[in-house]
């Protein structure tokens, strides 16, 4: 029998317990009955009412999920744009198809690529859902009316409301901290110390040794731009990027690109999410050191969402329920993704915690400012570097 989502199991257990008689056991005859008062009777009535309400909610949720599953199966297909790593994307899609018998196609695109694509499609998207990748492009899509609000049943699994859009246009599934990955062997060979702060990266000694992703294609770079604006102020942040640019050898297409270059020594310092560094270390690159900047940093919320106007709306809603359950996220660690999960009923990957990444050394990230101004900040970033968003130096700003 195919697995149900975690909430369905919980609902079934709750109903079974009620059916088996969840009332209190009567005391033995030899024990004096406690004195009954109006207050205790009222408390019992309140408790019974709450229990009845919870049971009704569970029954309604279970029924709603059953109806959704049947409607999704009737549509029969789903297309996913994924901005997480392809190994995890493929596994998540294959498992969804196995669970529900819904033909599931996917394409791996960086978050900014997805945002650009659905913007151009203007309400007639060629995919149904978006899976993975940092939320800054999701917020831009929300502001543009490109995502469909959906009140997910399994949103109760989130560890906090900060991990979802206030209008239910996207839901978080994981988070990952932004920092540096350095090649310790190369640093030793060059007689250099590892950078400890963001400002350290602008030192002349690191000229040509650093890689960052392209904000035209990668949400990771957008997050960095927003982070520096929030930490330093707009004008100082743009001056910072002018100084940093002197040390950048290449801006990679994807946010995980720099992490893949550090171990082999193609770059000495990569800027990106540290869980991507964990993956490289576990692949055998024990010459990589992970660094959380001492002057503070930010973290991504990896999300999932429905495209407004999608062809398979019920299958898309079922995908959201699936993505907010262990049936999906617990497969991440088995497929090279070691982010911290933001679901209460998920199993945190040991690989993420054993590296001691400090998720507390993060700024109070202003998601609303990022939602309203990310596009402008990216344009200002390119202007500061003496280029334009649409005419960046192709030799360093990779798009393929």
N, C-alpha and C positions, 0 to 999 in steps of 0.2 A: 504493500500500500504506500502511496506517495506520502512524504512528510507534509504535514500542515505547518503553517507558520506558528511561531512560538506563542502568539497570543491565543490562537485557537486551542492549543494544548492547555494553556492556562485556563481558558474558559471552560473546556470540557472537564478539567479536574475540579473546578469550582462547582459546576453543576452536579458532578458525581458525588462530591462531598455532601451537598445539600440533599440529594436523593437518599443517601445512606443515613441521614439523620444526624444533623450537626448540632442538635440540642444538647443541653447539659445532662449529665448522668444523674439520676435521682440518688439521693443519699440513702444509706442503709437505714432500716427502720429504727435501729437502736440509737441513731444520731438525732439530736434535737434539731428541728428545722429552724433556720435563722428567722428572726423577726422580720416580717414584711412591713415596709413603710411606703408611703405615697411616693417618696423620692426614689426608692429602689425600683418600684413598679414603673415609674416614669423612665428611669434609666433603661430598664429592660425593654420598654416599648420603643425607645429611641434606637437602641441597639438592633432590635428586630427590624425596624423600619429601614435602617442603614443597610443591614444585611440583605433585605429584600430588594432595595434599590440597586445594590452592587450586583446581585444576581441577575436582575432585569437588564442592567447595562451589559453584563457579560453575555447574556443570551442574545441581546440585540446586536452586539458586536460580532458574535459568532455567525448569526444569521446574515448580517451584512457582508461578512467575508465570504461566506458560501455563495451568496448571490453574485458578488464581484468575481469570484473564481469562475463561475459558470459563464458570466458575460464575457470575461477575458478569453476563455476557451473558445467561445463562439466566434470571436474575432480572429483567433488562430495564429496571429503573427505579432511580432514586436521588433522594432529597430532601435538600437542603442548607439548613441555616440558616447564613447568612454574617454575620459581624460586621466584615468589612473594608468598604471603600467599595464601593458597589453596582456601579460600573463594572468594577472588578477581579473581583468576585464573578460578575457576569454573564459576563465573558470566560472565566473559569476553568471555569465550568459548561458553557458552549457548546463549549469545546475538549475537555472530557472526553467530552461526548456525541458529538462529531465523531470522536474517536479510537476509541471503543469501541462506538458505536451504542447506548448505554444512555440512555434518556430521562431527562433530568436537570432536575428542578424546584428552584427556590431561593426563599428569602425572606430579605430583609435585616433583621436585628434587632440591636440593641446587645447586648453580651455579657451584661449583667445581665438583659436581657429574656429571652435564651435560657435562662440559668440558672433564672430564675423559671418559665419555661414548662415546662421539662423536669422541674423539681421538682414542679410541679403534676400533670404527667402520670404521675409515679411509676412509672417502668419500662415505660411504654407510649408511647414518644415518637412524635410525628407526623412526625419527620424522622429521617434515618439518620446524618448526619454534621454536624459543626460545623466551620466554616472561617473563620479569621481572628479577630482580636480578642485583647486581652491575657489572660494566663493566670491572673490572680487568680480570675475566675469559673470557669475550667476547673478550678482546684485545689479550689474549693468543691464543684464537681460531682463531682470525683474522691473527695473526702472523704465525700460523700453516697452513693457507689456508683452514680452515674448515667452513668458512662462505661465503655466496654468496653475492657479491655486487649487490645492487639494488637501482636505482635512484628513490626514492619515490616521487610521486606527492605531497602528503600531508606533505612532509618535510618543505614546506613553512610555516607550522604552528609552527615550532620550534622557541623559543625565542632567539636562538643564535646558531652559527655554532659549538660552543664547545660541544653541546649536540648531536653530531653525529660523527661517524667515518669519517675521511677525505676521505676514499675510499668507503664510503657508505655501509660498511659491517654491521653496526648496527646503530640504531637510539634511542635516549633517549626519555623516556616518563615521567619520574619523577626524583626528586632528594631528598635525605634525609641526614640529618647531623648525624655524628658519635659522640657519647658521652657516658655518664654514666646514669644509672637509679638506684636510691638507695631507700631502704626501710627505711623511716624516723622513724618508730616505733622501728625497730630493732636497728638502730643507737642510738636512745635515750636510749633504754634498756641497750645497751652495753657502754653507756657513750662516744660515738665517734662522731666526726664531720664528715660531708660529705666531700669527696675528691673534690678538686677544679681544680687540674691539673693532667696531665698524671703521673707525677712523684709522686704525692701523693699516687697513687695506689700501689706503692712499699713499703709503710710504713709497718713496722712489725705489727702494730696494726690491719691491715686488713687481716692477715694471715688466709686463709681458708674461706674468706668471699666473694670472687669474682668469677664470671663466665665469660668466653669468649667462642666464638665458635671455632671449629676445622678448621684450614686452609686447611686440607685435603678435607673437604666437604663444607665449607662455604666461599663464596666470602667476607663476612663481615670481617672475620679474615685476609684474604689476604689484604684487604684494610687497616686494622690496621697495618699490617706488613710494607706495602709500605709507609704508612703515617709516621711511626716512623723512617724509613730509610731516608725519605726526610726531616723530621724535625731535626733529630739528627745526621745523617750520619750513614753509614752501621755498623761499628764496635760498636759505642756507642749504636745503636738500639739493637744489639744482646745482649749486656750487660744488657740493659734495660729489655729485655724479660726474661733473666735469673733471674733477681730480681723479676719481676712481677710473674713469674711462681711459686715462693714460696708462693704466696698468692692466687693462683687459685685452687679452689676446683674441678672444672670440666670444660672441653672443650666440649661444646654441638655440636650436629650434624649440626643444622641450625643456621644461624645468628640471628634469632629472639628468639632462645632458652633461652638465659639469661633473656630477658625481661619477659618471662613467669614465671620465677622462683622468681622474685623479690617480687611481690605482696604477694604471699603466704608465703614468708620468707624462701624459700629453698635456696636462696642466698641473701646477703645483698646488694651487688653491682653487677650490670650487665653491661657489655660493649656491645654496639650495636647501632643500629639506633634509634634515639629518637622517630620517628613516631611509632615504635613498642611499646614504652612506653606509647604513647598517647592512643593506642588501649587498653592497659591494664588498664589505668586510667578510660577510658570510660566504661570498663567492671565492674567498681565498686571499683577498688583498689586505693582508694584515699590516700593510704600511700606511694605512689610512687612519688619521686621528680626527675625531669629531669635536667641534668646538662650538659651545654656546657663547655668543658674545657677552662679555662682562658688562657692557653698557646697556644691555637690554635687547630684546628682539620681539618678534611677533610669531604667531602661529597661524597656520591655515586651518580652515574647517573644510574638509573634503565633503562634497555634497552630492545630492541626486535631485532631479526635478523632471517635470513633465513639460514638453514643448506645447505652447498654445496652438490649437488648430491641428494637433497630431491626428494621424489616420486611425490609430488604435487606442482610443482613450481609456477603455476598461483594462486592457492589457498593460497600459502605462500606469494606471493606478495600482494594479496588482504588483507591478515592478517596485513601486515605492514601498508598498507593504513588505515585500520580500527584502528590499535593501535595508529596511529598518528591523531586520531580524537576524538571529545567529545563523539561519540557513544561508545567508549571504556573507555577512561580515566575518564569520569565523573561518571562512575559506581564505581570507586575505593572507594570513601568515603562511599558509601552505603554498602560496603562489607569489612569494617574494615581496609582499607588502607588509611592512612592520609598523604601521601607524598606531597611535593610541586610539582605541575605539571609544565612541561617545554614547554607546548603548548600555543600559544597566544590565541587561541579560546576556551580553556578549562576553567572550573570554579574551582578556587582554593578552597579546602575544608576549611571551617571556623575553623574546629577542629585543623588544622595545624597552623594557624596564631594566634589563641587566646592564645596559650601557649607561645608565644613570643620567639620562637626559633631563635637564631641569625645566619642567613645564611651567614653573612658577616665576622664572626670570623673564616674564613677558610683559609688554606694555598693555595698557587698557585700550585695545585696538578699537578705533572708531569706524564701525562698519557702515554707518550712515554717510559719513564723509567719503568713504571709499566708493559707496554706491553712487553718490552724486557727482564725484569729481575724478574718478579713475581715468576716464577718457582724456580729460583735460591734462591731468598730471603726466600721462604718457606723451602727449603732444609736447608738453613743456620739457620733458626729459630729452626728447630728440632735439628740440630747439636749443637746449643748453649744450648739447654735444655738437651743435653746428650743422644739424641735418634736419630732416623732417620725417614724420611718421611714415609717410608713403615713399620716401626716397632715401632710406638708410643705406649705408655702405654695405653692399651685398657680400663683399669679401669677409666681413666680420659678423654681420647680422644674418645668421643662417635662417632660412625658411624651409629648407628641405632636409 
